[in-house]
Amino acid sequence: MRKIAAFGLGLLLGPGLVLIARAADAPAPQTLELWPKSPPGESEKVAIPAETLTKLSDGKTTGITNVSVPTITVYRPESDKNTGLGVVVCPGGGYNMLAWDHEGEQVARWLNSIGATAVLLKYRVPRRSDTPRGQPPKQALMDAQRALSMTRSHAADWGIDAKRIGILGFSAGGHLAAWASTNDDRRAYDAVDDADKADCRPDFAVVIYPGGVVKRENGQPGNELTADIRVGEKTPPMFIAMSNDDPVGPENAVQLYLALKRAKVPAELHIYAKGGHGYGLRKSDNPCSTWPARCEEWLQNQKLLKPGEK
């Protein structure tokens, strides 16, 4: 009789227990188009082929190109882990494609694991044919600034602290993160709706193996920042990481750090002995694989990564 009663009680409580467990689960990722109408900054003469995905046999999307409809995908952590931190994530790919898996979706899941909401940006690539030679594409900056404003305008809905929204990028995405962090006073497009009333200035930036940050001299990275990286006293704090053997040139990271230091902007720089370029979150025996742990420590030290509400 006791066994029957216990079984019946289990049937009654079981579904309730399942619902309680699921209440703490992370919401499913949500994808939103970045612009309410056609994205700005496009020439009528520019014809972009259909979006192309590169997939592995397990279904993972490793690369995306031919992006003409930019989006953001919001990855939220479990409610009991949420710290209120929000991060716009910019994959790399030389402004020609987006390294969607190891510099995008994997990064979003890592950010969720430390209690941050990730806003994965699918910005426009490849470079448009009307982009002046030697200059980064203006469409990417528009998309990054719009993503920051949208994230801030939706902060309350997404469980984010509007004063703790940053940007993280790799390679060309690292350049884009630095670009957006030093040009918030020059929005690259005219406001299109109420979302653009929200500030597009990130509260911090994480810049991983950036390229195109310094001018090139005789085909090699030099010691002067490009004109689009306008570091000043109002530039947000930055965490920068790169490898000494990176063929893109660690000068990009070093000169960015030195400019921040001269401007008295809080910054942390890691130059690792080995690692090359494009490793993202891939595990290896090289010390560059420790950058996520160092970044988490930096976020805590800067009082950006706070304990979640219990």
C-alpha positions in Angstrom: 0.0 0.0 0.0 2.8 2.4 0.9 4.5 1.6 -2.4 1.3 2.4 -4.3 0.9 5.6 -2.4 4.5 6.6 -3.0 4.1 5.8 -6.7 1.0 7.9 -6.9 2.7 10.8 -5.1 5.5 10.5 -7.6 3.1 10.8 -10.5 1.6 13.9 -8.9 4.9 15.6 -8.1 6.9 14.3 -11.0 5.7 16.8 -13.6 6.0 19.6 -11.2 9.6 18.7 -10.4 10.3 18.6 -14.1 8.8 22.1 -14.6 10.9 23.4 -11.7 14.1 22.0 -13.2 13.3 23.5 -16.6 12.5 26.9 -15.2 16.3 27.4 -14.6 17.2 26.3 -18.1 18.6 28.8 -20.6 16.1 30.2 -23.1 16.5 29.0 -26.7 18.7 31.3 -28.8 16.7 34.0 -30.4 17.6 35.5 -33.9 16.5 39.0 -34.9 17.2 40.9 -38.1 19.4 43.8 -37.3 17.6 46.5 -39.4 13.8 47.1 -39.7 14.2 47.8 -43.4 17.0 47.5 -45.9 20.4 47.9 -44.2 22.0 51.3 -44.8 25.2 52.0 -46.6 24.6 49.7 -49.6 25.1 50.9 -53.2 22.3 49.9 -55.6 25.1 48.7 -57.9 26.3 46.1 -55.3 24.9 42.7 -56.0 25.5 40.1 -53.3 25.0 36.4 -54.1 22.8 34.3 -51.9 24.1 33.6 -48.4 26.5 30.6 -48.3 27.1 28.3 -45.3 30.0 25.9 -44.9 28.9 22.9 -42.8 30.6 19.9 -41.3 29.1 16.4 -41.4 27.7 16.9 -37.8 25.7 19.9 -39.0 27.9 22.6 -37.5 28.2 25.8 -39.5 31.9 26.6 -39.7 31.7 29.6 -42.0 29.2 32.1 -43.5 29.7 34.4 -46.4 27.6 36.6 -48.7 25.7 38.2 -45.8 23.3 40.9 -47.0 20.7 40.5 -44.2 22.7 41.0 -41.0 21.2 39.5 -37.8 21.9 39.1 -34.1 21.3 35.8 -32.2 20.8 36.2 -28.5 22.2 33.4 -26.3 21.1 33.8 -22.7 22.6 31.9 -19.7 20.5 29.8 -17.2 18.6 32.2 -15.0 20.4 31.2 -11.8 23.8 31.9 -13.5 22.9 35.2 -15.1 25.3 38.0 -13.9 23.7 40.7 -16.1 26.8 41.0 -18.4 26.1 41.4 -22.1 28.6 40.8 -24.9 28.2 41.5 -28.6 30.4 38.8 -30.4 32.1 39.5 -33.7 33.6 36.5 -35.5 36.6 37.0 -37.7 37.2 36.1 -41.3 39.1 39.0 -43.0 35.9 40.9 -43.7 35.3 38.3 -46.4 33.5 35.6 -44.4 32.5 34.8 -40.8 34.2 32.0 -38.8 30.8 31.1 -37.3 31.6 28.1 -35.1 34.9 28.5 -33.2 34.8 32.3 -33.1 31.0 32.6 -32.8 28.7 29.9 -31.4 31.4 28.3 -29.3 32.2 31.7 -27.8 28.5 32.3 -27.1 28.3 29.1 -25.1 31.5 30.0 -23.2 30.1 33.4 -22.3 26.9 31.7 -21.1 29.0 29.4 -18.9 30.4 32.4 -17.0 27.0 34.0 -16.6 27.0 36.4 -19.6 24.4 36.9 -22.3 26.0 36.6 -25.8 24.7 38.6 -28.7 26.3 36.9 -31.8 26.5 39.3 -34.7 26.2 38.2 -38.3 27.6 41.3 -40.0 27.8 42.0 -43.7 30.5 40.2 -45.6 32.4 40.1 -47.9 33.8 43.5 -48.5 31.7 45.4 -50.9 33.4 46.3 -54.2 32.9 50.0 -53.5 35.0 49.8 -50.3 38.1 52.0 -50.8 41.3 50.1 -51.0 43.1 49.8 -47.7 40.0 50.8 -45.7 37.7 48.5 -43.6 34.1 48.2 -44.9 31.7 50.8 -43.4 28.8 48.3 -43.5 30.5 46.2 -40.8 30.8 49.2 -38.4 27.2 50.1 -39.1 26.2 46.6 -38.1 28.3 46.6 -35.0 27.1 49.9 -33.8 23.5 48.9 -34.4 24.0 45.6 -32.5 25.3 47.5 -29.5 22.4 49.9 -29.5 19.8 47.1 -30.0 21.4 45.2 -27.1 21.2 48.2 -24.9 17.6 49.0 -25.9 16.6 45.4 -25.1 18.7 45.1 -21.9 15.8 44.8 -19.5 14.0 42.2 -21.7 17.2 40.1 -22.0 18.3 40.3 -18.4 21.2 42.5 -19.1 22.6 45.5 -17.2 22.6 48.3 -19.7 25.8 49.7 -18.1 27.7 46.4 -18.6 27.5 45.8 -22.3 30.7 45.0 -24.2 32.0 43.8 -27.5 34.3 40.9 -28.2 35.9 40.1 -31.6 38.5 37.9 -33.3 40.9 38.8 -36.1 38.8 41.1 -38.4 36.2 40.9 -35.7 38.9 42.1 -33.3 39.5 45.1 -35.5 35.7 45.7 -35.6 35.5 45.6 -31.8 38.3 48.2 -31.6 36.8 50.2 -34.4 33.4 50.3 -32.7 35.0 51.1 -29.3 36.8 54.2 -30.7 34.1 55.7 -32.9 30.9 55.8 -30.8 30.9 59.6 -31.2 30.6 59.1 -34.9 27.6 56.8 -35.6 28.2 55.5 -39.1 24.5 55.8 -40.1 21.4 57.9 -39.5 19.1 56.7 -36.8 16.4 54.4 -38.1 14.2 53.8 -35.1 13.9 54.1 -31.3 16.6 51.5 -30.7 19.1 54.0 -32.1 18.3 56.3 -29.2 20.4 53.9 -27.0 24.1 54.5 -26.8 26.3 52.5 -29.2 29.4 52.9 -26.9 30.5 49.5 -25.5 31.4 49.6 -21.8 34.4 47.3 -22.5 36.1 45.5 -25.3 37.8 42.1 -25.7 40.1 42.1 -28.7 41.6 38.8 -29.7 44.4 38.6 -32.4 43.2 41.7 -34.3 44.4 42.6 -37.8 44.4 45.9 -39.6 44.8 47.9 -36.4 48.2 49.4 -37.4 49.3 50.9 -40.7 51.6 48.7 -42.9 55.1 49.8 -43.8 56.8 48.1 -46.7 54.3 45.3 -46.5 54.8 44.7 -42.8 52.8 45.9 -39.7 54.1 49.2 -38.5 54.0 51.1 -35.2 51.2 53.6 -35.9 47.5 52.9 -35.5 45.3 53.3 -38.6 43.1 56.4 -38.8 39.9 54.5 -38.0 41.2 53.4 -34.6 40.8 56.6 -32.6 41.9 55.8 -29.1 41.1 58.6 -26.6 40.4 59.1 -22.9 36.8 58.0 -23.3 37.7 54.7 -25.0 36.4 51.8 -22.9 38.7 49.4 -21.0 40.1 46.6 -23.2 41.5 43.1 -22.8 43.8 42.2 -25.7 45.4 38.8 -26.5 47.6 37.7 -29.4 50.5 35.3 -30.1 54.1 36.2 -30.8 54.1 33.9 -33.8 50.9 35.3 -35.3 51.5 36.0 -39.0 49.1 39.0 -38.9 51.6 40.6 -36.5 51.5 41.1 -32.8 52.3 44.8 -33.4 48.5 45.2 -33.9 47.9 44.2 -30.3 51.0 45.9 -28.8 50.4 49.3 -30.5 46.7 49.2 -29.5 47.7 48.6 -25.9 50.3 51.4 -25.9 47.8 53.8 -27.3 45.4 52.9 -24.5 48.1 53.3 -21.9 49.0 56.8 -23.2 45.3 57.7 -23.0 45.2 56.3 -19.4 42.5 53.8 -20.4 42.6 50.6 -18.3 43.9 47.8 -20.4 45.4 44.3 -20.2 47.7 42.7 -22.8 48.7 39.1 -23.2 51.3 38.2 -25.9 51.7 34.4 -25.9 54.8 32.6 -27.1 53.0 30.3 -29.5 49.5 29.9 -31.0 49.6 31.4 -34.5 46.3 32.9 -35.7 42.6 31.9 -35.6 42.5 29.5 -32.7 39.4 30.9 -31.1 38.4 28.6 -28.2 40.2 25.6 -29.6 42.1 23.6 -26.9 45.8 23.1 -27.4 49.1 22.7 -25.5 50.0 26.3 -26.4 49.6 29.0 -23.7 47.3 31.0 -25.9 44.5 28.5 -25.0 44.4 30.1 -21.5 43.1 33.4 -22.8 39.4 32.7 -21.8 40.4 32.1 -18.2 42.5 35.3 -18.2 39.7 37.2 -19.7 37.2 36.0 -17.1 39.6 37.1 -14.4 40.0 40.5 -16.0 36.2 41.0 -16.2 36.0 40.2 -12.5 38.9 42.5 -11.7 37.2 45.3 -13.6 34.0 44.7 -11.6 32.2 43.9 -14.8 31.4 40.2 -14.1 29.3 40.3 -11.0 27.7 37.4 -9.1 24.2 36.6 -10.4 21.1 37.1 -8.3 20.3 34.0 -6.2 
